[in-house]
Amino acid sequence: MTPRVTSDFWIGAFRMRMDSLNIPVYIRAKGDPTAGAIILKLDTLDGEAQAYTRTHDLDGNEEWVPLAHGPDAEVEEALRQQMKYDPDLWIIEVEDRDGRALFTPDQLPR
């Protein structure tokens, strides 16, 4: 079982990793620092976007599940709906034309 880290710790580490690769990351909504749900929006800057939500499997391992994809306006609507359901979540936006979100260390370029 993988130990869970706090949401703000995970986001801080994620931002540092993306900064080291010169990939812009923005915190659009700041949720509960300890256990707030995290949604990651990936904007490819071509009018299209994707959104993923972080979950954990039965063994406690982190997984990223697609929440929405398609035109940016549709993804934004999905994010608005999620905020209505859970106003204490984090929304993190990554802007990358190549579509790199790098959720896990094994996705880092070698």
Secondary structure, DSSP 8 states (H G I E B T S, - for coil): ------HHHHHHHHHHHHHHTT--EEEEE---TTT--EEEEEE-SSSEEEEEEEEE-TTS-EEEEEEEEEEHHHHHHHHHHHHHH-TT-EEEEEE-TT-----SGGGS--
